[in-house]
Amino acid sequence: RMEPDEELEGLLGMFSPNPKVSMVKRVEEAKRKLRFPEEEEEVAVKLYYKCIKDMLVLEQKRLSHDKFVSNLNESINQDELHCPFLAICFEVVRSTFHKQDFLYPYIPRALNVSHYDFFIMADNFCKMFEGRLNRESIAQIKKICQQIIDEPIWSSSSSSSSPLLAHLEDA
């Protein structure tokens, strides 16, 4: 069972409740639902922990200690933060190991991640890992984001209301 490294554990320990246990549970649940080969699971989980750690380190540098903890204390324990990052990490690993698309939206759907949450976190993920992941991985995530944008549910004639569409119209 893979767990966060010492540096990530130190960062997580600043929050109350400490999100480590729920993160490990989410990882185990994702592995159970997706049933990737063990080597691929390990890479996806390492990438997920790296993603969370890098995000926290960036926020810690940007904010004072008190603001860092108070700003992130609620969101660091929410599925809306972790599940999309997990889905993105598994998408990256799958496309890297198999050099093909993995029939989006299989992974996000299996992890109960909405198109909107995937899209928002994918943008953050690409910014964090630009230049550090191979171009194909970033291209795969961007391709999925384009597929999300092209979905009919985002059109103004759709009866589905969309936070993403509202956000884009406000921009």
N, C-alpha and C positions, 0 to 999 in steps of 0.2 A: 504494500500500500504506500503510495507516494504522498508525501506531506510537504508543506512549505519549508523552504530552507530557513536557516537561522536569522538571516537579515529580514526576510518577510515576516517571520514569527515576531521579531522585535517590533516591526511596524504595526502588525495586527494587534499586538499587546497594548497599544495605546488606546484602543477603542473599547467601549463597554456597551454591549457585550462583545467579547473577543470573537471575531468572525471565523477564526480558524476551524472550529469544529463544523460549522455549517458549510464552509468551503470544502472540506474533506468529504462531507456527506454529499454535496453536489457533484463532486468529482466521481465518487463511487456510483452515484445514481446515473450519471452520464455514461460511464463505462458499462454499466449494466444494460442500459437502454440501447446503446449504439453497438456494442459487441465488436469493437475493432480488434484487430490482432494486437497482442500485448505490446509489441515494439511500437506500434503506431499510437496506442493509448499513452504509453510512457512519454513519447515526444509531445503529444497534444497536452498532456497534463503539465509537463515542464514548461511548455510555452504559455499555458494559462497562468501558472504561478509567476512566471517572468513578467507577463503582461500586467498582472495585478501589482506586483512589486514595482515595476517601472512607473506605473500610474501613480502609486503612492509616493514614490521618491520625487517625481516631478511636482506633485501637489505640495509635498513637504518643503521643497525648495522655494516654491512660489508663495507659500503662506507662513505666517508665524505658527509656532507650535499650537497655541490655543485655537487659532482659526482652523488649522489643519484638522485637529481632532473634532472641533464643533461642526465644521462644514461637512466632513465625511462620516461622522459617527452614525448617522442614520442610513445613508446610502451604502456604506460598506457592508451592511448586513442584508441587503435586498437582492432578491433574485434578478430584478431588472438590470442590475449591474453585472452580476456573475454569470448568469446563464447565457446571455449573448456572447460574452467573451469566451466562454467554454465552447459554444457553437462555432464561433469564428476559428478558434484554435483547432478544433476537430476538422473543420472545412479545409484549413490550410494544410494540415497533415495529410488528409485524404488526397487532396489534389497533388501534393508533393510526392507521396509514395506511389500514386497510381497514374499520375500524369494525365488525368482525365477529370471531367466534372463528376460530381457525386450526386447528381440529380437533386439539386436544390429544389425544394426546401426540406428534404428528408431530415437532415441533422437538426436544424432549428425546430422543426415540428416535433421531433422526438424529445427535444428538451423544453418544449412549451415556450419557445421564443417567438414573439410576434415579428412580422416583417419590419415594423417600425423600430422595435428595440434592436434588432439585428443591424438595420441600416445605420442607426445612430452610433452604436458601438463600433461598427465596422469602420466608420469614418475616423473615430478616435484611434482604433487599432492601426489603421494604415498610416496615420500621422506619427504614432509612436514608433512603428517599426520600419518606416520608410528608410531605405538604405541599409537596413540590418537583416531583412529577410530577402530571399531571392525575388526577383522581379515577377516570376510566374505566380508566386503565392499572393503577392499584392494584387497582381492582375486578376487572379481568380476571385478575390474578395471584391474588387471593383466591378468585375463582371456580374457578380451576384447582386451588388448594389444597383447596377443598371437594370438588371432583371426586375428587381423590386420596384424601381421607378417606373418601368414599363408596364407593370401590372395594371389591369383595368380598374382595380379598386381605388387607384389614386386619381383617376380622372374626375373632373369636376361634375360629370354627369352621373357618377356613381352614387347610389343611395347610402353607401357606407361613409360615415364621417371619419376623417383621418387626421390625427394630430400632425402627421408629416406634411400633408397638403396644406393645412393651416399654417404650419411653421414656414413652409416654402413661400406661401402667399404673403406672409408678414415680412419676409426678408427683402 
